[in-house]
Amino acid sequence: MIFVTGAAGFIGANFVHYWLRSGQEPLLILDALTYAGNLESLADLRADARLGFERIDICDRPAVAQLLQRHRPRALLHFAAESHVDRSIDGPAEFIRTNIQGTFELLEAARAYWGELPAKQAQDFRFLHVSTDEVYGSLGELDAPFRETTAYAPNSPYAASKAASDHLVRAWHHTYGLPVLTTNCSNNYGPYQFPEKLIPLMIHHALAGKPLPVYGDGLNVRDWLYVEDHCRAIATVLHAGVPGRSYNVGGRNEVRNLDLVHTLCGLLDELRPRADARGYAEQIRMVADRPGHDRRYAIDCTRIERELGWTPQVDFAGGLRRTVQWYLEHADWVEHVLSGQYRAQAGGQA
């Protein structure tokens, strides 16, 4: 068995689908079901006997320790995090609590559990920490992509909290020997993403006839990674990664935000045309930039490709089309999130 924290969120839910679809071992979800935790993202897995769920705050170390003792997992995969930059600017306290304090409590619970395991089980145990490329800061137009050796320079409260958690994970390996793995991914996209993030937000606003707000001049660049490719990378690192190492995971798809929004509008023009036959691009509006907006992210994922044999398999055009089609076919999922209906399940069983 493995433990997965935060698996009612976007990337975690996709990982659970990928893991069980791949015929893997049972897993237990640990999730506090904050606003971004949505059990509807796991609804089609309710009948799978390999899936368990515990509503738990990762800052509650005794509760985590009790579950570790009861279920004896071979690995703990840590997805749980506050992750929306705009929310971190408006209210950083929850980011400090979840991303830093929560990671510390998990590390300490895992260290105590690991220290009591028989030698062979202790050797095989892994603590896999899922992080972000935002810890590296911002790149200039001609700068080389982020590597695992790039110095950390986080610019938002969110990025700073994730950088702190990365440092804790590294320190627990070097000080205590805890067998940790860290992945730093670029911007994910795909099914089940909370509609405050760029791609699902634009899709929803377009269909609702609302303005499509683009920050600043729209020329900020992001490296886009299809979420299923990310899930494959995490499974690969769990299986073959070297304890103490970090692995950058990117899609090698650098796209300017404004270009991305225009591409989304083109796909919607094709797949769900406006009733008046006009283009969705008419709804694009440039808005004031957010504070501290990083200009460019780009990932060099040579290490994971060379050492572990992982490469992204979904090209950006195909992945974006699949994503738009998913949101068009799951309008009820989006509406339940926007209306708050999904919160009615909070505390229920996956």
Backbone hydrogen bonds in HBPLUS format (Angstrom, degrees):
<---DONOR---> <-ACCEPTOR-->    atom                        ^
c    i                          cat <-CA-CA->   ^        H-A-AA   ^      H-
h    n   atom  resd res      DA  || num        DHA   H-A  angle D-A-AA Bond
n    s   type  num  typ     dist DA aas  dist angle  dist       angle   num
A0074-ARG N   A0001-MET O   2.84 MM  73  6.10 161.1  1.87 176.9 171.3     1
A0002-ILE N   A0026-PRO O   3.16 MM  24  6.71 145.9  2.28 139.7 148.8     2
A0028-LEU N   A0002-ILE O   2.91 MM  26  6.41 151.6  1.99 154.4 163.8     3
A0003-PHE N   A0075-ALA O   2.95 MM  72  6.29 163.1  1.98 150.2 155.3     4
A0077-LEU N   A0003-PHE O   2.80 MM  74  6.00 174.1  1.80 151.6 153.2     5
A0004-VAL N   A0028-LEU O   2.91 MM  24  6.16 156.8  1.96 158.9 158.3     6
A0030-LEU N   A0004-VAL O   2.94 MM  26  6.08 160.1  1.98 141.8 144.1     7
A0005-THR N   A0077-LEU O   2.91 MM  72  6.35 162.4  1.94 166.5 172.4     8
A0079-PHE N   A0005-THR O   3.28 MM  74  5.35 142.1  2.43 121.3 127.2     9
A0006-GLY N   A0030-LEU O   2.84 MM  24  6.19 147.9  1.94 155.9 156.1    10
A0009-GLY N   A0006-GLY O   3.18 MM   3  5.75 160.3  2.22 116.0 119.8    11
A0038-ASN N   A0008-ALA O   2.85 MM  30  5.14 175.2  1.85 131.6 129.9    12
A0013-ALA N   A0009-GLY O   2.88 MM   4  5.64 156.0  1.94 140.7 147.6    13
A0014-ASN N   A0010-PHE O   3.21 MM   4  6.43 161.0  2.24 146.1 151.4    14
A0015-PHE N   A0011-ILE O   2.86 MM   4  6.11 147.9  1.96 147.3 157.1    15
A0016-VAL N   A0012-GLY O   2.97 MM   4  6.30 155.6  2.03 150.4 156.1    16
A0017-HIS N   A0013-ALA O   3.08 MM   4  6.39 164.2  2.10 151.6 155.1    17
A0018-TYR N   A0014-ASN O   2.93 MM   4  6.14 163.2  1.96 147.6 152.6    18
A0019-TRP N   A0015-PHE O   2.75 MM   4  5.89 166.8  1.77 158.1 161.7    19
A0020-LEU N   A0016-VAL O   3.02 MM   4  6.13 175.1  2.03 155.9 156.8    20
A0021-ARG N   A0017-HIS O   2.92 MM   4  5.89 155.4  1.98 145.9 153.9    21
A0022-SER N   A0018-TYR O   2.99 MM   4  6.07 136.1  2.19 141.3 152.0    22
A0024-GLN N   A0019-TRP O   3.25 MM   5  5.71 159.6  2.30 155.5 156.2    23
A0023-GLY N   A0020-LEU O   3.04 MM   3  5.21 161.9  2.07 108.4 112.3    24
A0027-LEU N   A0050-ARG O   2.89 MM  23  6.28 153.1  1.96 163.7 168.0    25
A0052-GLY N   A0027-LEU O   3.04 MM  25  6.39 151.4  2.12 153.7 160.0    26
A0029-ILE N   A0052-GLY O   2.84 MM  23  6.05 171.8  1.85 140.4 141.4    27
A0054-GLU N   A0029-ILE O   2.85 MM  25  6.09 148.8  1.95 158.1 167.6    28
A0031-ASP N   A0054-GLU O   3.19 MM  23  6.60 161.8  2.22 158.3 163.8    29
A0056-ILE N   A0031-ASP O   3.01 MM  25  5.41 141.6  2.17 105.7 115.7    30
A0037-GLY N   A0034-THR O   2.89 MM   3  5.30 163.3  1.91 120.8 126.5    31
A0041-SER N   A0038-ASN O   3.10 MM   3  5.78 158.1  2.15 115.1 121.1    32
A0042-LEU N   A0039-LEU O   2.97 MM   3  5.34 160.6  2.00 111.1 117.5    33
A0043-ALA N   A0040-GLU O   3.28 MM   3  4.83 169.1  2.30  98.9 101.5    34
A0045-LEU N   A0042-LEU O   2.92 MM   3  5.49 162.0  1.95 121.8 127.1    35
A0046-ARG N   A0043-ALA O   3.33 MM   3  5.58 169.3  2.34 115.1 115.4    36
A0048-ASP N   A0045-LEU O   2.98 MM   3  5.40 162.1  2.01 117.9 123.8    37
A0051-LEU N   A0048-ASP O   3.12 MM   3  5.82 170.7  2.13 123.4 125.7    38
A0060-ASP N   A0057-ASP O   2.88 MM   3  5.50 165.4  1.90 122.0 126.8    39
A0064-VAL N   A0060-ASP O   3.11 MM   4  6.43 159.4  2.15 155.2 161.6    40
A0065-ALA N   A0061-ARG O   2.83 MM   4  6.01 166.4  1.85 160.2 164.2    41
A0066-GLN N   A0062-PRO O   2.94 MM   4  6.11 151.9  2.02 143.2 150.5    42
A0067-LEU N   A0063-ALA O   3.14 MM   4  6.43 155.5  2.20 144.8 150.5    43
A0068-LEU N   A0064-VAL O   2.94 MM   4  6.25 155.3  2.00 152.9 160.3    44
A0069-GLN N   A0065-ALA O   3.04 MM   4  6.28 159.6  2.08 150.0 154.5    45
A0070-ARG N   A0066-GLN O   3.00 MM   4  6.19 148.2  2.10 142.6 151.8    46
A0071-HIS N   A0067-LEU O   2.94 MM   4  6.01 164.4  1.97 154.9 157.3    47
A0072-ARG N   A0068-LEU O   2.89 MM   4  5.33 148.9  1.99 139.2 146.8    48
A0126-ARG N   A0074-ARG O   3.24 MM  52  6.80 140.8  2.40 136.3 147.5    49
A0076-LEU N   A0126-ARG O   2.93 MM  50  6.43 152.2  2.01 154.2 163.2    50
A0128-LEU N   A0076-LEU O   2.87 MM  52  6.23 154.9  1.94 151.0 159.3    51
A0078-HIS N   A0128-LEU O   2.72 MM  50  6.00 173.5  1.73 174.3 176.1    52
A0130-VAL N   A0078-HIS O   3.09 MM  52  5.92 169.7  2.11 148.6 148.5    53
A0088-SER N   A0084-HIS O   3.03 MM   4  6.36 148.0  2.14 149.4 159.4    54
A0088-SER N   A0085-VAL O   2.98 MM   3  5.01 117.3  2.38  95.3 111.7    55
A0089-ILE N   A0085-VAL O   3.02 MM   4  6.38 140.9  2.18 150.6 161.3    56
A0089-ILE N   A0086-ASP O   3.21 MM   3  5.20 128.1  2.49  94.0 107.0    57
A0090-ASP N   A0086-ASP O   3.15 MM   4  6.46 156.1  2.21 147.5 153.5    58
A0091-GLY N   A0087-ARG O   2.81 MM   4  5.87 151.8  1.89 149.4 157.3    59
A0095-PHE N   A0092-PRO O   2.99 MM   3  5.27 127.3  2.28 106.3 120.7    60
A0096-ILE N   A0092-PRO O   3.11 MM   4  6.48 150.4  2.20 155.6 164.4    61
A0097-ARG N   A0093-ALA O   3.00 MM   4  6.30 161.8  2.04 152.6 157.7    62
A0098-THR N   A0094-GLU O   2.93 MM   4  5.98 173.2  1.93 148.1 149.8    63
A0099-ASN N   A0095-PHE O   2.96 MM   4  5.48 142.4  2.11 130.6 141.2    64
A0100-ILE N   A0096-ILE O   3.15 MM   4  5.30 144.9  2.28 121.1 131.1    65
A0101-GLN N   A0096-ILE O   3.18 MM   5  6.66 163.1  2.21 156.5 160.9    66
A0102-GLY N   A0097-ARG O   2.84 MM   5  6.24 137.1  2.03 147.9 161.4    67
A0104-PHE N   A0100-ILE O   2.97 MM   4  6.22 160.9  2.01 153.1 158.7    68
A0105-GLU N   A0101-GLN O   2.95 MM   4  6.23 164.0  1.98 155.4 158.8    69
A0106-LEU N   A0102-GLY O   3.03 MM   4  6.24 158.8  2.08 147.8 153.5    70
A0107-LEU N   A0103-THR O   2.89 MM   4  6.09 161.3  1.93 151.3 156.6    71
A0108-GLU N   A0104-PHE O   2.98 MM   4  6.24 160.3  2.02 153.6 158.4    72
A0109-ALA N   A0105-GLU O   2.97 MM   4  6.16 158.7  2.01 147.1 153.2    73
A0110-ALA N   A0106-LEU O   2.79 MM   4  5.94 163.4  1.82 153.3 158.4    74
A0111-ARG N   A0107-LEU O   2.77 MM   4  5.91 151.7  1.85 144.6 153.2    75
A0112-ALA N   A0108-GLU O   3.08 MM   4  6.23 161.1  2.11 145.8 149.6    76
A0113-TYR N   A0109-ALA O   3.09 MM   4  6.28 163.1  2.12 147.4 152.2    77
A0114-TRP N   A0110-ALA O   2.79 MM   4  5.87 169.1  1.80 153.9 157.5    78
A0115-GLY N   A0111-ARG O   2.94 MM   4  5.96 152.6  2.01 142.5 149.8    79
A0116-GLU N   A0113-TYR O   3.13 MM   3  5.49 150.0  2.22 106.9 115.6    80
A0117-LEU N   A0114-TRP O   3.17 MM   3  5.30 159.0  2.22 106.3 112.7    81
A0122-ALA N   A0118-PRO O   2.84 MM   4  5.96 159.9  1.88 163.9 170.5    82
A0123-GLN N   A0119-ALA O   2.94 MM   4  6.11 149.5  2.03 145.7 153.9    83
A0124-ASP N   A0120-LYS O   3.14 MM   4  6.37 142.7  2.28 140.6 149.9    84
A0125-PHE N   A0121-GLN O   3.00 MM   4  6.08 127.9  2.28 142.5 155.2    85
A0127-PHE N   A0179-PRO O   3.01 MM  52  6.25 150.7  2.09 148.1 153.1    86
A0181-LEU N   A0127-PHE O   2.85 MM  54  6.18 143.7  1.99 152.9 152.0    87
A0129-HIS N   A0181-LEU O   2.74 MM  52  6.07 168.7  1.75 163.2 162.6    88
A0183-THR N   A0129-HIS O   2.99 MM  54  6.44 156.8  2.04 162.6 167.0    89
A0131-SER N   A0183-THR O   2.62 MM  52  5.61 155.6  1.67 161.7 170.5    90
A0185-CYS N   A0131-SER O   3.28 MM  54  6.43 170.1  2.29 118.7 116.8    91
A0133-ASP N   A0185-CYS O   2.77 MM  52  5.41 131.0  2.01 161.0 146.7    92
A0136-TYR N   A0133-ASP O   3.09 MM   3  5.89 165.2  2.11 122.4 126.3    93
A0137-GLY N   A0134-GLU O   3.22 MM   3  5.50 160.6  2.26 107.8 113.5    94
A0153-ALA N   A0135-VAL O   2.97 MM  18  6.16 145.3  2.10 138.8 149.8    95
A0139-LEU N   A0296-ARG O   2.89 MM 157  4.96 157.2  1.94 140.0 145.6    96
A0143-ASP N   A0140-GLY O   3.22 MM   3  5.16 156.0  2.28 103.0 110.2    97
A0146-PHE N   A0298-ALA O   2.76 MM 152  6.01 157.7  1.80 155.3 149.5    98
A0300-ASP N   A0146-PHE O   2.83 MM 154  5.60 153.8  1.90 159.5 156.0    99
A0150-THR N   A0147-ARG O   3.00 MM   3  5.23 165.2  2.02 111.2 116.0   100
A0160-ALA N   A0156-SER O   2.84 MM   4  6.05 161.6  1.88 158.9 164.5   101
A0161-SER N   A0157-PRO O   2.97 MM   4  6.10 152.8  2.04 144.6 151.2   102
A0162-LYS N   A0158-TYR O   3.02 MM   4  6.34 153.4  2.09 152.8 160.5   103
A0163-ALA N   A0159-ALA O   2.84 MM   4  6.05 153.4  1.91 146.9 155.0   104
A0164-ALA N   A0160-ALA O   2.96 MM   4  6.17 155.9  2.02 144.1 150.2   105
A0165-SER N   A0161-SER O   3.10 MM   4  6.34 152.7  2.18 138.0 145.1   106
A0166-ASP N   A0162-LYS O   2.92 MM   4  6.19 155.3  1.98 149.4 156.0   107
A0167-HIS N   A0163-ALA O   3.01 MM   4  6.30 156.8  2.06 149.1 154.9   108
A0168-LEU N   A0164-ALA O   3.00 MM   4  6.31 153.1  2.08 147.6 154.9   109
A0169-VAL N   A0165-SER O   3.01 MM   4  6.28 163.5  2.04 152.1 155.7   110
A0170-ARG N   A0166-ASP O   2.97 MM   4  6.25 163.6  2.00 153.2 157.5   111
A0171-ALA N   A0167-HIS O   2.90 MM   4  6.06 159.8  1.94 148.2 154.1   112
A0172-TRP N   A0168-LEU O   2.91 MM   4  6.15 154.0  1.98 153.7 160.2   113
A0173-HIS N   A0169-VAL O   3.28 MM   4  6.57 135.9  2.49 139.9 150.5   114
A0173-HIS N   A0170-ARG O   3.16 MM   3  5.30 134.4  2.38  97.9 110.3   115
A0174-HIS N   A0170-ARG O   3.03 MM   4  6.37 167.4  2.04 155.1 158.0   116
A0175-THR N   A0171-ALA O   2.75 MM   4  5.68 157.2  1.80 152.1 158.1   117
A0176-TYR N   A0172-TRP O   3.24 MM   4  5.34 143.5  2.38 110.4 120.9   118
A0178-LEU N   A0172-TRP O   3.27 MM   6  5.91 147.9  2.38 143.2 134.0   119
A0177-GLY N   A0173-HIS O   2.79 MM   4  4.39 132.4  2.01 115.0 125.5   120
A0180-VAL N   A0178-LEU O   2.91 MM   2  5.84 113.6  2.36 118.4 101.8   121
A0244-GLY N   A0180-VAL O   2.67 MM  64  5.35 168.4  1.68 153.7 157.7   122
A0182-THR N   A0245-ARG O   3.23 MM  63  6.55 156.8  2.29 149.2 151.5   123
A0247-TYR N   A0182-THR O   2.78 MM  65  6.25 145.6  1.90 148.6 159.8   124
A0184-ASN N   A0247-TYR O   2.98 MM  63  6.23 156.4  2.04 138.1 143.3   125
A0249-VAL N   A0184-ASN O   2.87 MM  65  5.95 162.5  1.90 139.8 141.5   126
A0186-SER N   A0249-VAL O   3.01 MM  63  6.50 135.0  2.22 164.3 167.8   127
A0187-ASN N   A0223-ASP O   3.07 MM  36  6.01 118.1  2.47 159.9 170.4   128
A0225-LEU N   A0187-ASN O   2.71 MM  38  5.85 160.7  1.75 163.8 165.1   129
A0189-TYR N   A0225-LEU O   3.13 MM  36  6.37 134.7  2.35 147.7 149.0   130
A0227-VAL N   A0189-TYR O   2.93 MM  38  5.60 160.0  1.97 165.4 161.5   131
A0197-LYS N   A0194-PHE O   3.09 MM   3  6.24 177.4  2.10 142.5 142.6   132
A0201-LEU N   A0197-LYS O   2.90 MM   4  5.72 152.5  1.97 162.7 171.6   133
A0202-MET N   A0198-LEU O   2.93 MM   4  6.06 161.0  1.97 154.6 158.8   134
A0203-ILE N   A0199-ILE O   3.08 MM   4  6.32 160.8  2.12 153.6 159.0   135
A0204-HIS N   A0200-PRO O   2.97 MM   4  6.10 166.7  1.99 147.5 151.1   136
A0205-HIS N   A0201-LEU O   2.90 MM   4  6.06 171.7  1.91 155.3 158.1   137
A0206-ALA N   A0202-MET O   2.89 MM   4  5.90 158.8  1.94 144.6 151.1   138
A0207-LEU N   A0203-ILE O   3.10 MM   4  6.29 169.6  2.11 151.6 153.8   139
A0208-ALA N   A0204-HIS O   2.95 MM   4  6.10 144.8  2.07 147.1 157.6   140
A0210-LYS N   A0205-HIS O   2.83 MM   5  4.83 150.3  1.92 152.8 151.0   141
A0209-GLY N   A0206-ALA O   3.12 MM   3  5.24 160.6  2.16 105.8 111.5   142
A0212-LEU N   A0283-GLN O   2.71 MM  71  5.53 162.4  1.74 136.8 136.5   143
A0285-ARG N   A0212-LEU O   2.90 MM  73  5.63 167.9  1.92 134.8 133.3   144
A0214-VAL N   A0285-ARG O   2.86 MM  71  6.13 153.4  1.93 159.7 163.6   145
A0287-VAL N   A0214-VAL O   2.90 MM  73  5.82 164.2  1.93 145.5 147.3   146
A0218-GLY N   A0215-TYR O   3.00 MM   3  5.71 137.2  2.19 147.3 151.4   147
A0216-GLY N   A0287-VAL O   2.85 MM  71  5.90 129.1  2.11 156.4 167.3   148
A0258-LEU N   A0218-GLY O   2.84 MM  40  4.61 162.4  1.87 146.9 140.8   149
A0257-ASN N   A0220-ASN O   2.86 MM  37  5.77 151.1  1.94 160.6 169.0   150
A0221-VAL N   A0295-ARG O   2.78 MM  74  6.25 153.4  1.85 156.6 160.4   151
A0297-TYR N   A0221-VAL O   3.00 MM  76  6.18 143.8  2.13 133.4 144.2   152
A0222-ARG N   A0255-VAL O   3.06 MM  33  5.61 164.3  2.08 144.8 146.2   153
A0255-VAL N   A0222-ARG O   2.88 MM  33  5.61 160.5  1.92 154.3 157.6   154
A0224-TRP N   A0253-ASN O   2.92 MM  29  5.28 158.2  1.97 137.5 137.2   155
A0229-ASP N   A0226-TYR O   2.94 MM   3  5.48 125.3  2.24 114.1 127.7   156
A0230-HIS N   A0226-TYR O   3.18 MM   4  6.58 152.6  2.26 147.5 155.8   157
A0231-CYS N   A0227-VAL O   2.92 MM   4  6.26 153.6  1.99 147.9 154.8   158
A0232-ARG N   A0228-GLU O   3.00 MM   4  6.28 154.1  2.07 146.6 152.9   159
A0233-ALA N   A0229-ASP O   3.00 MM   4  6.28 151.4  2.08 144.5 152.6   160
A0234-ILE N   A0230-HIS O   2.95 MM   4  6.30 156.7  2.00 154.1 159.8   161
A0235-ALA N   A0231-CYS O   3.04 MM   4  6.29 165.3  2.07 150.5 154.1   162
A0236-THR N   A0232-ARG O   2.91 MM   4  6.08 149.7  2.00 144.3 153.3   163
A0237-VAL N   A0233-ALA O   2.85 MM   4  6.13 159.7  1.89 154.6 159.3   164
A0238-LEU N   A0234-ILE O   2.89 MM   4  6.10 161.3  1.93 151.7 157.1   165
A0239-HIS N   A0235-ALA O   3.04 MM   4  6.17 151.6  2.13 139.7 147.1   166
A0240-ALA N   A0236-THR O   2.85 MM   4  5.98 162.4  1.89 154.9 159.6   167
A0241-GLY N   A0237-VAL O   2.70 MM   4  4.33 147.3  1.81 126.3 130.6   168
A0245-ARG N   A0242-VAL O   3.01 MM   3  5.68 153.8  2.08 149.2 151.6   169
A0260-LEU N   A0256-ARG O   2.93 MM   4  6.23 155.7  1.99 156.5 164.2   170
A0261-VAL N   A0257-ASN O   3.01 MM   4  6.33 159.5  2.05 154.0 158.5   171
A0262-HIS N   A0258-LEU O   3.04 MM   4  6.31 157.5  2.09 147.2 153.2   172
A0263-THR N   A0259-ASP O   2.91 MM   4  6.18 152.3  1.99 147.1 154.9   173
A0264-LEU N   A0260-LEU O   2.90 MM   4  6.23 157.7  1.95 152.6 158.6   174
A0265-CYS N   A0261-VAL O   2.93 MM   4  6.19 157.4  1.98 147.4 153.6   175
A0266-GLY N   A0262-HIS O   2.97 MM   4  6.25 152.9  2.04 145.5 152.6   176
A0267-LEU N   A0263-THR O   3.00 MM   4  6.33 155.4  2.06 150.7 156.8   177
A0268-LEU N   A0264-LEU O   2.94 MM   4  6.21 161.1  1.98 153.9 159.0   178
A0269-ASP N   A0265-CYS O   2.82 MM   4  6.04 150.0  1.91 146.9 155.9   179
A0270-GLU N   A0266-GLY O   3.16 MM   4  6.41 144.7  2.29 139.0 147.3   180
A0270-GLU N   A0267-LEU O   3.14 MM   3  5.15 122.6  2.49  93.1 107.1   181
A0271-LEU N   A0267-LEU O   2.80 MM   4  6.03 167.3  1.81 156.3 159.9   182
A0272-ARG N   A0268-LEU O   2.77 MM   4  5.09 156.7  1.82 134.7 141.7   183
A0277-ALA N   A0274-ARG O   2.90 MM   3  5.08 161.2  1.94 111.5 116.6   184
A0282-GLU N   A0279-GLY O   3.22 MM   3  5.99 165.9  2.24 117.8 121.6   185
A0283-GLN N   A0280-TYR O   2.87 MM   3  5.68 165.1  1.89 125.2 130.0   186
A0284-ILE N   A0281-ALA O   3.12 MM   3  5.47 168.7  2.14 113.8 117.4   187
A0305-GLU N   A0301-CYS O   3.20 MM   4  6.36 154.8  2.27 149.6 157.3   188
A0306-ARG N   A0302-THR O   2.74 MM   4  5.81 168.4  1.76 158.6 161.7   189
A0307-GLU N   A0303-ARG O   2.77 MM   4  5.70 168.3  1.78 157.4 161.3   190
A0308-LEU N   A0304-ILE O   3.11 MM   4  5.16 143.9  2.24 115.7 126.3   191
A0310-TRP N   A0304-ILE O   3.36 MM   6  5.97 157.5  2.41 137.5 132.7   192
A0309-GLY N   A0305-GLU O   3.16 MM   4  4.73 132.5  2.40 110.7 118.9   193
A0319-GLY N   A0315-ASP O   2.84 MM   4  5.98 163.6  1.86 159.8 165.5   194
A0320-LEU N   A0316-PHE O   2.84 MM   4  5.85 159.9  1.88 149.7 154.8   195
A0321-ARG N   A0317-ALA O   3.12 MM   4  6.26 157.2  2.17 142.3 148.4   196
A0322-ARG N   A0318-GLY O   3.02 MM   4  6.23 162.4  2.05 148.1 152.8   197
A0323-THR N   A0319-GLY O   2.93 MM   4  6.12 149.7  2.02 142.2 150.9   198
A0324-VAL N   A0320-LEU O   2.93 MM   4  6.19 166.6  1.95 154.6 156.7   199
A0325-GLN N   A0321-ARG O   2.98 MM   4  6.16 165.4  2.00 152.3 156.7   200
A0326-TRP N   A0322-ARG O   2.96 MM   4  6.14 149.8  2.05 141.2 149.5   201
A0327-TYR N   A0323-THR O   3.11 MM   4  6.45 161.9  2.14 155.0 158.2   202
A0328-LEU N   A0324-VAL O   2.98 MM   4  6.23 154.0  2.05 150.3 158.1   203
A0329-GLU N   A0325-GLN O   2.96 MM   4  6.12 147.0  2.07 145.4 154.0   204
A0330-HIS N   A0326-TRP O   2.94 MM   4  6.03 118.9  2.33 140.6 156.5   205
A0333-TRP N   A0330-HIS O   3.07 MM   3  5.40 125.7  2.37 104.4 117.1   206
A0334-VAL N   A0330-HIS O   3.34 MM   4  6.80 159.0  2.38 151.0 155.7   207
A0335-GLU N   A0331-ALA O   2.91 MM   4  6.13 164.8  1.93 151.1 155.5   208
A0336-HIS N   A0332-ASP O   2.91 MM   4  6.03 153.4  1.98 146.5 153.2   209
A0337-VAL N   A0333-TRP O   3.15 MM   4  6.42 146.5  2.27 142.1 150.6   210
A0337-VAL N   A0334-VAL O   3.11 MM   3  5.19 121.9  2.46  96.7 111.2   211
A0338-LEU N   A0334-VAL O   2.93 MM   4  6.23 168.2  1.94 158.2 160.9   212
A0339-SER N   A0335-GLU O   2.85 MM   4  5.88 151.6  1.93 146.4 153.8   213
A0340-GLY N   A0336-HIS O   3.11 MM   4  5.83 124.2  2.44 126.5 138.3   214
A0341-GLN N   A0336-HIS O   2.91 MM   5  4.78 108.7  2.43 137.2 149.6   215
A0342-TYR N   A0336-HIS O   3.18 MM   6  5.29 162.3  2.21 123.5 121.7   216
A0340-GLY N   A0337-VAL O   3.18 MM   3  5.14 138.6  2.36  95.9 107.7   217
A0343-ARG N   A0340-GLY O   3.06 MM   3  5.62 149.9  2.15 113.6 121.7   218
A0344-ALA N   A0341-GLN O   2.97 MM   3  5.60 159.4  2.01 117.2 123.7   219
A0345-GLN N   A0342-TYR O   3.19 MM   3  5.89 162.3  2.22 114.6 119.3   220
A0346-ALA N   A0343-ARG O   2.97 MM   3  5.19 157.6  2.02 107.8 115.2   221
A0348-GLY N   A0345-GLN O   2.66 MM   3  5.31 153.6  1.72 154.5 157.0   222
